[in-house]
């Protein structure tokens, strides 16, 4: 009986922890900032080539895209119209949504728009992506489920200043505009049944949250919504962590089966390809050392295979996490894959320790405060002239003397 009581108590504590709070607020904020920033930088870098990549000038025509979408049920709004104006509108929306999510502005709505932008562009031209795009594709969906703006966001700042993150008129206006677009898509049959149900549920839930937060912020309705939101958030964070572990586990075990990874020469070959050598001299220097190539090849496999098994040992997990982030930084520099590396580093950030993130946030706040303190402040002097008010004398005991020029009114 004692064991049963302990098991029930442990289960009760676990349920209370999962439903009573949104776990990992700093980790979810880093994931939000990392993926929104990665996608934003990609869209801005490819802005001159956007029509060839995802628009009407690309090799993957509108008809081919529609045939593929009819077969796999993927979602994109770019097939709603073939006009260049519609494409430019969607691309601009994707950029603005990335900025909004990066800053944490009206995150419930901007996370949905961010997901729509990612899915619309990537599903329009399926051959333009790589592994990093696949990760962004998945995490963009998971972020809709999370409460990723609890810290380091404009929503959190608004909640501190006004008492609620939904304060202001921007939220209802944004909700109404999105509802009009959703109604148009539903009326014209643009959504599949699954996506129609998903977007309808999100739209209704956001409106219900706003109503309860405005009119019953301390009532039972708000408590129920908080519990449901916490459960969705924690489930979304768990899925992101499982996704990262699955990526590394499958990548590591597939590498083990390759003969080039087994003999330690796998990294030598991409270093000789022009496409993956943005710094030819550096690549040649690295490829010229067989020992270094072998160590990096074996080390990559070992870290990827071992990482999922180290999650319950904090110290080893943190060491491997640093090694994986350094590995992706090396891929960005040596192989010229910056956005793939940024996406993977942002995904790895879900495992960063809370203490480190709190310290990092405190350091950033201290630097911002120091920068503001160092800014020169303009000193306003009273207008010259006999009709102007006389300057106030300095407080007694300060050792300061009035300025004779101010006493004469000459400035």
URNORFEN-V987114 format. One record per residue. N is the residue number from 0. RES is the residue in three letters. SS is DSSP state (alpha for helix, beta for strand, coil for the rest). D_CENTER is the distance of its C-alpha to the mean C-alpha in whole Angstrom. Layout:
{{N	RES	SS	D_CENTER} {N	RES	SS	D_CENTER}}
This chain:
{{0	UNK	coil	47} {1	UNK	alpha	46} {2	UNK	alpha	43} {3	UNK	alpha	42} {4	UNK	alpha	42} {5	UNK	alpha	39} {6	UNK	alpha	37} {7	UNK	alpha	37} {8	UNK	alpha	36} {9	UNK	alpha	33} {10	UNK	alpha	32} {11	UNK	alpha	32} {12	UNK	alpha	30} {13	UNK	alpha	28} {14	UNK	alpha	28} {15	UNK	alpha	28} {16	UNK	alpha	25} {17	UNK	alpha	22} {18	UNK	alpha	24} {19	UNK	alpha	24} {20	UNK	coil	21} {21	UNK	coil	17} {22	UNK	coil	17} {23	UNK	coil	14} {24	UNK	alpha	13} {25	UNK	alpha	12} {26	UNK	alpha	10} {27	UNK	alpha	8} {28	UNK	alpha	7} {29	UNK	alpha	7} {30	UNK	alpha	5} {31	UNK	alpha	2} {32	UNK	alpha	4} {33	UNK	alpha	4} {34	UNK	alpha	3} {35	UNK	alpha	4} {36	UNK	alpha	6} {37	UNK	alpha	8} {38	UNK	alpha	9} {39	UNK	alpha	10} {40	UNK	alpha	12} {41	UNK	alpha	13} {42	UNK	alpha	14} {43	UNK	alpha	16} {44	UNK	alpha	18} {45	UNK	coil	19} {46	UNK	alpha	20} {47	UNK	alpha	24} {48	UNK	alpha	24} {49	UNK	alpha	22} {50	UNK	alpha	25} {51	UNK	alpha	26} {52	UNK	alpha	23} {53	UNK	coil	22} {54	UNK	coil	25} {55	UNK	coil	28} {56	UNK	coil	29} {57	UNK	coil	28} {58	UNK	coil	30} {59	UNK	coil	29} {60	UNK	coil	30} {61	UNK	alpha	30} {62	UNK	alpha	32} {63	UNK	alpha	31} {64	UNK	alpha	28} {65	UNK	alpha	29} {66	UNK	alpha	31} {67	UNK	alpha	29} {68	UNK	alpha	27} {69	UNK	alpha	30} {70	UNK	alpha	30} {71	UNK	alpha	27} {72	UNK	coil	26} {73	UNK	coil	22} {74	UNK	coil	21} {75	UNK	coil	21} {76	UNK	coil	22} {77	UNK	alpha	23} {78	UNK	alpha	26} {79	UNK	alpha	27} {80	UNK	coil	29} {81	UNK	coil	30} {82	UNK	coil	30} {83	UNK	alpha	28} {84	UNK	alpha	28} {85	UNK	alpha	26} {86	UNK	alpha	24} {87	UNK	alpha	23} {88	UNK	alpha	22} {89	UNK	alpha	19} {90	UNK	alpha	18} {91	UNK	alpha	18} {92	UNK	alpha	16} {93	UNK	alpha	13} {94	UNK	alpha	13} {95	UNK	alpha	14} {96	UNK	alpha	11} {97	UNK	alpha	8} {98	UNK	alpha	10} {99	UNK	alpha	10} {100	UNK	alpha	7} {101	UNK	alpha	6} {102	UNK	alpha	9} {103	UNK	coil	9} {104	UNK	coil	12} {105	UNK	coil	14} {106	UNK	alpha	11} {107	UNK	alpha	13} {108	UNK	alpha	14} {109	UNK	alpha	11} {110	UNK	alpha	9} {111	UNK	alpha	12} {112	UNK	alpha	13} {113	UNK	alpha	10} {114	UNK	alpha	11} {115	UNK	alpha	14} {116	UNK	alpha	14} {117	UNK	alpha	12} {118	UNK	alpha	15} {119	UNK	alpha	18} {120	UNK	alpha	17} {121	UNK	alpha	17} {122	UNK	alpha	20} {123	UNK	alpha	22} {124	UNK	coil	23} {125	UNK	alpha	22} {126	UNK	alpha	24} {127	UNK	alpha	21} {128	UNK	coil	18} {129	UNK	coil	18} {130	UNK	alpha	17} {131	UNK	alpha	13} {132	UNK	alpha	13} {133	UNK	alpha	14} {134	UNK	alpha	12} {135	UNK	alpha	9} {136	UNK	alpha	12} {137	UNK	alpha	12} {138	UNK	alpha	9} {139	UNK	alpha	8} {140	UNK	alpha	11} {141	UNK	alpha	11} {142	UNK	alpha	8} {143	UNK	coil	11} {144	UNK	coil	13} {145	UNK	coil	11} {146	UNK	coil	12} {147	UNK	coil	9} {148	UNK	coil	10} {149	UNK	coil	13} {150	UNK	coil	13} {151	UNK	coil	12} {152	UNK	coil	11} {153	UNK	alpha	14} {154	UNK	alpha	15} {155	UNK	alpha	16} {156	UNK	alpha	18} {157	UNK	alpha	19} {158	UNK	alpha	20} {159	UNK	alpha	22} {160	UNK	alpha	24} {161	UNK	alpha	25} {162	UNK	coil	25} {163	UNK	coil	22} {164	UNK	coil	19} {165	UNK	coil	20} {166	UNK	coil	23} {167	UNK	coil	24} {168	UNK	coil	25} {169	UNK	alpha	22} {170	UNK	alpha	20} {171	UNK	alpha	24} {172	UNK	alpha	24} {173	UNK	alpha	20} {174	UNK	alpha	21} {175	UNK	alpha	25} {176	UNK	alpha	23} {177	UNK	alpha	21} {178	UNK	alpha	24} {179	UNK	alpha	26} {180	UNK	alpha	24} {181	UNK	alpha	24} {182	UNK	alpha	28} {183	UNK	alpha	29} {184	UNK	alpha	27} {185	UNK	alpha	29} {186	UNK	alpha	32} {187	UNK	coil	32} {188	UNK	coil	31} {189	UNK	coil	28} {190	UNK	coil	26} {191	UNK	coil	27} {192	UNK	alpha	28} {193	UNK	alpha	25} {194	UNK	alpha	22} {195	UNK	alpha	25} {196	UNK	alpha	25} {197	UNK	alpha	21} {198	UNK	alpha	21} {199	UNK	alpha	24} {200	UNK	alpha	23} {201	UNK	alpha	19} {202	UNK	alpha	21} {203	UNK	alpha	24} {204	UNK	alpha	22} {205	UNK	alpha	20} {206	UNK	alpha	23} {207	UNK	alpha	25} {208	UNK	alpha	23} {209	UNK	alpha	23} {210	UNK	alpha	27} {211	UNK	alpha	27} {212	UNK	alpha	25} {213	UNK	alpha	27} {214	UNK	alpha	31} {215	UNK	coil	30} {216	UNK	coil	28} {217	UNK	coil	30} {218	UNK	coil	32} {219	UNK	alpha	32} {220	UNK	alpha	29} {221	UNK	alpha	27} {222	UNK	alpha	27} {223	UNK	alpha	27} {224	UNK	alpha	24} {225	UNK	alpha	22} {226	UNK	alpha	23} {227	UNK	alpha	22} {228	UNK	alpha	19} {229	UNK	alpha	19} {230	UNK	alpha	20} {231	UNK	alpha	17} {232	UNK	alpha	14} {233	UNK	alpha	16} {234	UNK	alpha	17} {235	UNK	alpha	14} {236	UNK	alpha	13} {237	UNK	alpha	16} {238	UNK	alpha	15} {239	UNK	alpha	12} {240	UNK	alpha	14} {241	UNK	alpha	17} {242	UNK	alpha	16} {243	UNK	alpha	15} {244	UNK	alpha	18} {245	UNK	alpha	20} {246	UNK	alpha	18} {247	UNK	alpha	20} {248	UNK	alpha	23} {249	UNK	alpha	24} {250	UNK	alpha	23} {251	UNK	alpha	26} {252	UNK	alpha	28} {253	UNK	alpha	28} {254	UNK	alpha	29} {255	UNK	alpha	32} {256	UNK	alpha	34} {257	UNK	coil	34} {258	UNK	alpha	37} {259	UNK	alpha	35} {260	UNK	alpha	33} {261	UNK	alpha	36} {262	UNK	coil	38} {263	UNK	coil	35} {264	UNK	coil	35} {265	UNK	alpha	32} {266	UNK	alpha	30} {267	UNK	alpha	33} {268	UNK	alpha	33} {269	UNK	alpha	30} {270	UNK	coil	31} {271	UNK	coil	34} {272	UNK	coil	32} {273	UNK	alpha	32} {274	UNK	alpha	28} {275	UNK	alpha	27} {276	UNK	coil	29} {277	UNK	coil	27} {278	UNK	coil	29} {279	UNK	alpha	32} {280	UNK	alpha	34} {281	UNK	alpha	32} {282	UNK	alpha	31} {283	UNK	alpha	35} {284	UNK	alpha	35} {285	UNK	alpha	33} {286	UNK	alpha	35} {287	UNK	coil	38} {288	UNK	coil	38} {289	UNK	alpha	38} {290	UNK	alpha	38} {291	UNK	alpha	34} {292	UNK	alpha	33} {293	UNK	alpha	35} {294	UNK	alpha	33} {295	UNK	alpha	29} {296	UNK	alpha	30} {297	UNK	alpha	31} {298	UNK	alpha	29} {299	UNK	alpha	26} {300	UNK	alpha	27} {301	UNK	alpha	28} {302	UNK	alpha	25} {303	UNK	alpha	23} {304	UNK	alpha	26} {305	UNK	alpha	26} {306	UNK	alpha	23} {307	UNK	alpha	22} {308	UNK	alpha	26} {309	UNK	alpha	25} {310	UNK	coil	22} {311	UNK	coil	25} {312	UNK	coil	26} {313	UNK	alpha	24} {314	UNK	alpha	26} {315	UNK	alpha	26} {316	UNK	alpha	22} {317	UNK	alpha	21} {318	UNK	alpha	23} {319	UNK	alpha	22} {320	UNK	alpha	19} {321	UNK	alpha	20} {322	UNK	alpha	22} {323	UNK	alpha	19} {324	UNK	alpha	17} {325	UNK	alpha	20} {326	UNK	alpha	21} {327	UNK	alpha	17} {328	UNK	alpha	18} {329	UNK	alpha	22} {330	UNK	alpha	21} {331	UNK	alpha	19} {332	UNK	alpha	22} {333	UNK	alpha	25} {334	UNK	coil	24} {335	UNK	coil	22} {336	UNK	coil	19} {337	UNK	alpha	16} {338	UNK	alpha	13} {339	UNK	alpha	14} {340	UNK	alpha	14} {341	UNK	alpha	11} {342	UNK	alpha	9} {343	UNK	alpha	12} {344	UNK	alpha	11} {345	UNK	alpha	7} {346	UNK	alpha	9} {347	UNK	alpha	12} {348	UNK	alpha	10} {349	UNK	alpha	11} {350	UNK	alpha	14} {351	UNK	coil	15} {352	UNK	coil	17} {353	UNK	alpha	17} {354	UNK	alpha	20} {355	UNK	alpha	18} {356	UNK	alpha	15} {357	UNK	alpha	18} {358	UNK	alpha	20} {359	UNK	alpha	17} {360	UNK	alpha	16} {361	UNK	alpha	20} {362	UNK	alpha	21} {363	UNK	alpha	18} {364	UNK	alpha	20} {365	UNK	alpha	23} {366	UNK	alpha	23} {367	UNK	alpha	22} {368	UNK	alpha	25} {369	UNK	alpha	27} {370	UNK	alpha	26} {371	UNK	alpha	27} {372	UNK	alpha	30} {373	UNK	alpha	31} {374	UNK	coil	31} {375	UNK	coil	34} {376	UNK	coil	35} {377	UNK	coil	38} {378	UNK	coil	41} {379	UNK	coil	43} {380	UNK	coil	47} {381	UNK	coil	49} {382	UNK	coil	51} {383	UNK	coil	54} {384	UNK	coil	57} {385	UNK	coil	60} {386	UNK	coil	59} {387	UNK	coil	55} {388	UNK	coil	55} {389	UNK	coil	56} {390	UNK	coil	53} {391	UNK	coil	53} {392	UNK	coil	55} {393	UNK	coil	53} {394	UNK	coil	53} {395	UNK	coil	56} {396	UNK	coil	56} {397	UNK	coil	53} {398	UNK	coil	55} {399	UNK	coil	54} {400	UNK	coil	56} {401	UNK	coil	56} {402	UNK	coil	55} {403	UNK	alpha	59} {404	UNK	alpha	57} {405	UNK	alpha	55} {406	UNK	alpha	59} {407	UNK	alpha	60} {408	UNK	coil	58} {409	UNK	coil	57} {410	UNK	coil	54}}
